[in-house]
Amino acid sequence: MIYIDIGDVLFFKATGGHQLSGKDVIELIGIFSESLLLSSGEKIYPEGLPNIVLFKAIKQGKAMLSIVVGGSWDNPMAASCEVTVGIK
């Protein structure tokens, strides 16, 4: 179980994810690919699947998240985790 406060952002190194429950408690910000910004202003993007999933705690309560790691050729695996927001 993960305990966080309202406004906190969860950062997962993963290829995907979604809320199994508690969509009013945790918001999926998005599924992204890391990139690198060079001093010249050029952006370097990796090839392949996304590798970052962000969720934001928006309301007190409990939520269940599913986090996916691996790609279609890597035998993707999903793990679930329970998140409690703002309740100590």
C-alpha positions as CSV (number, residue, x, y, z in Angstrom):
1,M,0.0,0.0,0.0
2,I,1.2,3.5,-0.8
3,Y,0.2,6.5,1.3
4,I,0.3,10.0,-0.3
5,D,-1.3,13.4,0.2
6,I,-3.6,15.4,-2.0
7,G,-1.6,17.0,-4.8
8,D,1.2,14.4,-4.8
9,V,2.2,12.9,-8.1
10,L,3.1,9.2,-8.4
11,F,5.8,8.5,-11.0
12,F,6.2,4.9,-12.3
13,K,8.8,3.6,-14.7
14,A,6.3,1.6,-16.7
15,T,4.8,1.3,-20.2
16,G,1.2,1.8,-19.2
17,G,-1.3,2.0,-16.4
18,H,-4.9,2.8,-15.4
19,Q,-7.2,3.1,-12.4
20,L,-9.0,0.0,-11.4
21,S,-11.0,2.0,-8.8
22,G,-11.0,5.4,-7.3
23,K,-11.0,7.5,-10.5
24,D,-12.3,10.4,-8.4
25,V,-9.3,10.0,-6.0
26,I,-6.4,9.4,-8.4
27,E,-6.2,11.0,-11.8
28,L,-4.1,9.5,-14.6
29,I,-2.0,12.5,-15.9
30,G,-0.6,10.5,-18.8
31,I,1.7,7.9,-20.2
32,F,4.9,9.5,-21.6
33,S,8.3,8.8,-23.2
34,E,11.4,10.2,-21.6
35,S,13.3,12.6,-23.7
36,L,16.5,14.6,-23.4
37,L,16.7,18.4,-24.0
38,L,20.2,19.4,-25.2
39,S,21.8,22.8,-24.5
40,S,21.3,23.6,-28.2
41,G,17.5,23.2,-27.7
42,E,17.4,19.9,-29.7
43,K,15.2,17.2,-28.2
44,I,16.3,13.5,-28.3
45,Y,13.5,11.0,-28.2
46,P,13.9,7.3,-27.6
47,E,12.4,4.7,-29.9
48,G,9.9,2.2,-28.6
49,L,7.1,2.2,-26.0
50,P,6.4,4.9,-23.4
51,N,8.3,4.5,-20.2
52,I,6.7,6.8,-17.6
53,V,3.3,6.8,-16.1
54,L,2.1,9.7,-13.9
55,F,-0.9,9.8,-11.5
56,K,-2.0,12.7,-9.4
57,A,-3.8,12.5,-6.0
58,I,-6.9,14.8,-6.3
59,K,-9.2,13.8,-3.4
60,Q,-9.0,12.0,-0.1
61,G,-9.8,8.3,-0.3
62,K,-8.5,5.0,-1.7
63,A,-7.8,3.8,-5.2
64,M,-6.4,0.7,-6.9
65,L,-4.0,1.2,-9.8
66,S,-2.8,-1.2,-12.4
67,I,0.7,-0.6,-13.7
68,V,2.0,-2.4,-16.8
69,V,5.7,-3.1,-17.5
70,G,7.1,-4.6,-20.6
71,G,6.0,-4.4,-24.2
72,S,4.1,-6.6,-26.6
73,W,7.3,-8.5,-27.4
74,D,8.5,-8.6,-23.8
75,N,5.6,-10.5,-22.2
76,P,4.0,-7.5,-20.5
77,M,3.1,-7.9,-16.9
78,A,0.6,-5.9,-14.8
79,A,0.8,-5.3,-11.1
80,S,-1.8,-3.7,-9.0
81,C,-1.2,-1.4,-6.0
82,E,-3.5,0.2,-3.5
83,V,-3.1,3.9,-2.9
84,T,-4.5,5.8,0.1
85,V,-4.7,9.6,-0.3
86,G,-4.8,11.9,2.7
87,I,-5.8,9.4,5.3
88,K,-3.3,8.7,8.0
